[in-house]
Amino acid sequence: EIRVEGLEYQDFVDNLRGGRRFTASDVLTFDSEVDRVYLDCRRPVLIVDHDRKRTCVVKKIGLPDIAVWNPWDGTRDYNKMVCVDASAVEEEIRLQNREEWTGEVKL
């Protein structure tokens, strides 16, 4: 009953398909294992739990990408957990000596 909204029409790397790049066409729902990185996401992302009637909003600063994955062992473990996290995957954040960088995630 979980949906992830705000990733529609975003390019993503699918780690379960050899790291190939795709474009999302709809909200993300789960019926199997997922291991993706959505690239350069500028909108807030909503994790909508219809069963518990709650929504979690993921807002981020300084982290361009969103990683989405769930556990999988051939059973239905994908029904129990999902991780939606801000990240910097496509372009590394590299710092020189004494440089500082700040990233922020708000739920």
Secondary structure as UniProt FT lines:
FT   STRAND          2..5
FT   TURN            8..9
FT   STRAND          11..14
FT   HELIX           15..17
FT   TURN            18..19
FT   STRAND          20..23
FT   STRAND          28..29
FT   STRAND          35..38
FT   STRAND          45..49
FT   TURN            50..53
FT   STRAND          54..61
FT   STRAND          65..69
FT   HELIX           77..79
FT   STRAND          83..87
FT   TURN            97..98
FT   STRAND          104..106
//
